[in-house]
């Protein structure tokens, strides 16, 4: 799963599109007109909001962008805007699905340096971990297979009952979008989409560890398993966590967790090259 969401802003639309939206659309939020172009002729997988209250901008949200690839996405944008030179990216999400790793396993190893804005939420589908959660960038980890099954998605039939499928997703919005120009979108294949992230792991207690040390190891392990590493670190002051890191953690977890940074970059490059894979196979 590569590009998972794409919302664009454009100051200009083709005359035929403007006419279509004016005749069939309706006001929504801060926009004068809204129209789902998938229900029109020509049918396009786009939700189009026109005439925004700020600078009269138009918002283009693509549906199912993960299955489109860059070439088809560009064709759609050109058919709506007449070109892409003035099209800006307002939101873009990149994702990768990792087989045979649970969300708690991944969240137990992901750590973003200097980030305090983290969270976690529990639901009937399990725990969703947010090692970074802000208006400009959000990183989340959740059980993708449970979500597919809850929605009776046929894609879930390709997995065994006892398999795990975890999604790692990074969402960029507004000022947090690293590359704003749609014409420069290929640059996402060359940047670090998980900037600041490190994979670490809790050490095993040594055989000669005192009971107090064993209890600390067990307490840390239980807390990390429940709320994730980033949220656990937030429970301590910076000096306390620095001490705990030095004493109880190792800096490399790649033998237990796949190189998610590399996998996410590969996923982005595949989408940019129009390589679409569903479902995603296991990759190490």
Buried (B, 14 or more C-beta within 10 A) or exposed (E): BBBBBBBBBBEBBBEEBBEBBEEBBEEEEEBBBBBBBEEBEEEBBBBBBBBBEEEEBBBBBBBEBBBBBBEBBBEBBEBBBBEBEBBBBBBBBBBBBBBEBBBBBBBBBBBBEEBEBBBBEEEEBBBBBBBBBBEEBBBBBBBBBBBBBEEEEEBBEEBEEEEBBBBBBBBBBEEBBBBBBBBEBEEBBEEEBBEBBBBBBBEEBEEEEEEEBEEBBEEBBEBBBBBBBBBBBBEEEEEEBEEBBEEBBEEEBEEEBBBBBBBBBBBBBBBBBEEBEEBBEEBE
